[in-house]
Amino acid sequence: MKIVIVGGVAAGASAAARARRLDERAEIIVIERGNHVSFANCGLPYHVGGIIINRDALLLQTPGSLKDSLNIDVRVGHEARVIDRKNRRLTVFSAVLGEYEESYDKLILAPGAAPIRPKLPGIEHPRIMVLRNVDDMDRIIKAADAGARSAVVIGGGYIGVEMAENLKERGLDVSIVELMNQLMPPLDVEMAGVGNAYARQGCISAFRHSRSRF
């Protein structure tokens, strides 16, 4: 049995580990477009803020560790581009190897999601960043280290509030822009009110029920 998994991190790496437990003899390949196969997503903002000091602490597994512990072939920097379901073949691109085909008996798709980027003029400017993976985190830290003095966080949900908190820890003047009439929209009004109070105590400006315009 040859199992190919498209995507790593939480879903893909977990699927690979589970497949190995179910079949000790299966050939398992993980195709990951990014540079890291397994990392602590929730810790990314806290490394930006210096709460988590050691960057390597965020890297839960590596291609080498998964090969040694579970005999899983992990290929980072490889992008799945075409699926030929009839012939059970996957077209993969690597900057090092170029384009090649990989056969499979079973294919698992776990590519994850992409951050929402509002369709606004100037949204592709390099100073407008997202936070989804380790590379994104590194870019934010680099910008902060280059002398950034202020930041605007679009979105007052879990990640937005955590990023605002940690950018404040770095000494930046931080504002949050949130479309809804409260921070933390998944929470009820009373709980969200506590979050708003903490934001004010931390001197983070929160503009609620606002549409951001650049």
Beta strands, then each sheet from edge to edge (+ up, - down):
strand 1: 2-6
strand 2: 27-32
strand 3: 38-39
strand 4: 59-61
strand 5: 73-76
strand 6: 78-84
strand 7: 89-94
strand 8: 98-103
strand 9: 106-109
strand 10: 150-154
strand 11: 173-178
strand 12: 205-208
sheet 1: 5+ 2+ 1+ 9+
sheet 2: 3+ 4-
sheet 3: 6+ 7- 8+
sheet 4: 10+ 11+ 12+
end
